[in-house]
Amino acid sequence: MLKSILTLTATAALLAACGNNDQAAEADRTEGPMVSASETPRNEAIDTEPTTGDAGQTPGASSFTEGQARSAIESAGYTEVGALTQNAEGLWQGSAMQSGASVQVSVDYRGEVTTQ
């Protein structure tokens, strides 16, 4: 009996020490809808700034989503970006228009956009 009373007293003391966490929960609450979709990357992109140049593309695991790769291509001046697919080297590839001509473009894991 004494053991039950001591256990109950210790439990009550621990709960009292924790205090009211309702205020902390309200402070941490984020307003707005929670988004969880396959388009949401599980990690941040290494470089989200699109670059163009003659340095060539670097193969590697890309953390860009298709939407982020599309934005990088459009930011580099291409229009009418078609469907994009990711190849075995991690490059996003697809077709787009540049100066009225159809070109094949790709984006590497660094965000570098090049034509093929």
C-alpha positions as CSV (number, residue, x, y, z in Angstrom):
1,M,0.0,0.0,0.0
2,L,2.8,2.4,0.9
3,K,4.5,1.6,-2.4
4,S,1.3,2.5,-4.3
5,I,1.0,5.8,-2.5
6,L,4.7,6.7,-3.1
7,T,4.3,5.9,-6.8
8,L,1.1,8.0,-7.1
9,T,2.8,10.9,-5.3
10,A,5.9,10.7,-7.5
11,T,3.7,10.6,-10.6
12,A,1.7,13.7,-9.5
13,A,4.9,15.6,-8.7
14,L,6.3,14.9,-12.2
15,L,3.1,16.0,-13.9
16,A,3.0,19.2,-11.8
17,A,6.6,19.9,-12.7
18,C,5.8,19.6,-16.4
19,G,3.4,22.5,-16.1
20,N,0.8,23.7,-18.6
21,N,2.1,23.1,-22.2
22,D,-0.9,24.6,-23.9
23,Q,0.8,28.0,-24.3
24,A,4.0,26.4,-25.8
25,A,1.9,24.4,-28.2
26,E,0.1,27.5,-29.4
27,A,3.4,29.4,-29.9
28,D,4.7,26.5,-32.1
29,R,1.6,26.2,-34.2
30,T,2.0,27.1,-37.8
31,E,-1.0,28.6,-39.5
32,G,-2.1,27.4,-43.0
33,P,-2.5,24.0,-44.7
34,M,0.0,21.3,-44.2
35,V,1.4,20.2,-47.6
36,S,2.6,16.6,-48.0
37,A,2.9,15.5,-51.6
38,S,5.3,13.6,-53.7
39,E,6.4,16.9,-55.2
40,T,7.7,18.0,-51.8
41,P,11.5,17.3,-51.5
42,R,12.7,15.5,-48.5
43,N,15.8,17.8,-48.3
44,E,16.7,21.2,-49.5
45,A,18.2,21.8,-52.9
46,I,21.9,22.4,-52.8
47,D,21.7,25.4,-55.2
48,T,18.4,26.9,-56.1
49,E,19.9,29.7,-58.2
50,P,19.9,28.7,-61.9
51,T,23.1,29.2,-63.8
52,T,24.1,28.8,-67.4
53,G,27.6,28.4,-68.8
54,D,30.1,26.3,-70.6
55,A,31.4,24.5,-67.5
56,G,29.2,21.5,-68.3
57,Q,26.8,19.6,-66.1
58,T,27.7,17.6,-63.1
59,P,25.9,14.3,-62.6
60,G,24.8,13.6,-59.1
61,A,21.7,12.9,-56.9
62,S,19.4,15.9,-57.4
63,S,17.2,17.2,-54.7
64,F,15.2,19.3,-57.1
65,T,11.6,18.5,-57.7
66,E,10.3,18.6,-61.3
67,G,8.7,22.0,-60.5
68,Q,12.0,23.4,-59.2
69,A,13.8,22.2,-62.3
70,R,11.1,23.7,-64.5
71,S,11.5,27.1,-62.6
72,A,15.3,26.9,-63.1
73,I,14.8,26.4,-66.9
74,E,12.3,29.2,-67.2
75,S,14.5,31.5,-65.1
76,A,17.3,30.8,-67.6
77,G,15.1,32.3,-70.4
78,Y,13.5,29.2,-71.9
79,T,9.7,29.1,-72.6
80,E,7.1,26.4,-73.2
81,V,9.0,23.9,-71.0
82,G,7.6,20.4,-71.7
83,A,7.5,17.4,-69.5
84,L,10.7,16.8,-67.6
85,T,12.2,13.4,-66.7
86,Q,15.1,12.6,-64.4
87,N,17.8,10.3,-65.9
88,A,20.0,7.8,-64.1
89,E,22.7,10.5,-63.6
90,G,20.2,12.8,-61.7
91,L,19.8,15.3,-64.5
92,W,16.3,16.7,-65.2
93,Q,15.8,16.6,-69.0
94,G,13.1,17.8,-71.4
95,S,12.2,20.1,-74.3
96,A,11.7,23.9,-74.3
97,M,11.7,26.8,-76.7
98,Q,14.5,29.3,-77.1
99,S,14.3,32.1,-79.6
100,G,11.5,30.4,-81.4
101,A,13.4,27.1,-81.8
102,S,12.7,23.8,-79.9
103,V,15.7,22.7,-77.9
104,Q,16.5,19.9,-75.4
105,V,17.5,21.2,-72.0
106,S,18.8,19.7,-68.8
107,V,19.3,20.8,-65.2
108,D,22.0,19.3,-63.0
109,Y,21.9,19.0,-59.2
110,R,23.6,22.4,-58.9
111,G,20.8,24.1,-60.9
112,E,22.9,24.6,-64.0
113,V,20.8,24.7,-67.2
114,T,22.3,23.7,-70.5
115,T,21.0,22.8,-74.0
116,Q,22.0,19.5,-75.6
